Amino acid sequence: MVKMMTAYTEEIDETEEGIAELMGQIDLGALGGNSVGIVTCHFDFVNSDFIKEMCKRLPFDVIGNTTMSSADRHGKGMYALVLTVLTSDDLVFETVISGSLDADGYRDEIRAAYSGAARRLPGNPSLIVSLFPLLKYPNGSELHRSLDDACGGVPIWGGVATNTDTGFDYCYVFRNGEHKRDGMAMLLVHGSIEPEFVVVSMPQRNIQKSKGKITRSEGCVLHEINGMPALRYLETLGIVIMENAPITTPLMTYYQGIPDPVALAIYAVNGDGSLSCGGEMTEGASVAIGEITAASVMASAGEAMDRVLGCGKRDGMLALPCVSRYVTLSPGHDGEMALISERMGGGDPQVAPRVPFMMGYAGGEICPVRDKNGVLQNRFHNFTFTACVF
């Protein structure tokens, strides 16, 4: 069994007041034998050394990352920090942050970090919560594939760091007092936890019925669909993508053996008409065009809450939906967070919620999906609401 508690502050400039506010919302006397913290926050909490000082005061390890906006039952906002505490007498937690992940050595760094943490556990991990850096190369999907290879398929949940303007600056990942722009933080959990993973991208009505088959690809690069250059194929569907222009067209990818599509982003158009994408473009898979709108964000968030509340688990929910959902809701950015807070019963901070929850926004979502045989397969997503429910 795991117990989850959360705390919230917006005191970026007043470290002592902010830490006192957090400590006032967490019952340290109720901690079990093993505990760990997970943080999402505005980047100024890192730059001001708030994180470093907070971690000194807490009697357990902490991992975290920067995000566009954060929420729990106490509040929601861009200039906020949410501290989530998981505590248990039955589970064992181990944390680690990798070395710098560059193009040449990221696979070895990820394997070394994971293996070192796993060796400190009394047995095999049953869950990994991983927070990725926002890098151009290696991108989130490539980091995800490397971690999946290193851990041998242990379920991985988490997200990619963001900041308040969707750029690469000030996107931090941290463990305790150490923060990095190019490192990966991990929480390994040993014991019987069996979370429910919730993945909802967009309503079916926002996905075109026409599908094309991937006939040539290389990793995350999509070369050909139905035997023609990928860019030309999209043009036949009336989708025009300009080089160096922002791309907001989701590719709904139907992997063989997985019933529901995985939403992936197009990161770049290449000179040969191929597309660099936010996930693996497996030959033989099919793709369809999706559309993300404010209505689809709210509808899919509602569906996600139906699944969370319908799964029967009530100990806690970790949620890291895609930052593009927050941006799409402009000017009502907080709409999705408000819906989650209402559905989780977090409208009154003095009343215990139906399900304790934390929420941030990710620049790429990490969440397993089940194949047609019910076996969990680790996947990297874009445009998607993902949650891990205990």
Secondary structure, DSSP 8 states (H G I E B T S, - for coil): --EEEEEEE--SS-HHHHHHHHHHHS-GGG--SEEEEEEEE-THHHHTTHHHHHHHHSSSEEEEEE-S-EEETTEEESS-EEEEEEEESS-EEEEEE-----TTTHHHHHHHHHHHHHHTSSS--SEEEEEE---SSS-HHHHHHHHHHHHTS--EEEEE---SSSSSTT--EEETTEEESS--EEEEEESS---EEEEE---GGGB-S--EEEEEEETTEEEEETTEEHHHHHHHTT----TTS-----EEEE-TT-SS-EEE-EEEE-TTS-EEESS---TT-EEEEB---HHHHHHHHHHHHHHHHHS---S-EEE--BHHHHHHTTT-TTHHHHHHHHHHT-S-TTS--SS-EEE--BSSEE--EE-TTS-EE--EESS-EEEEE-
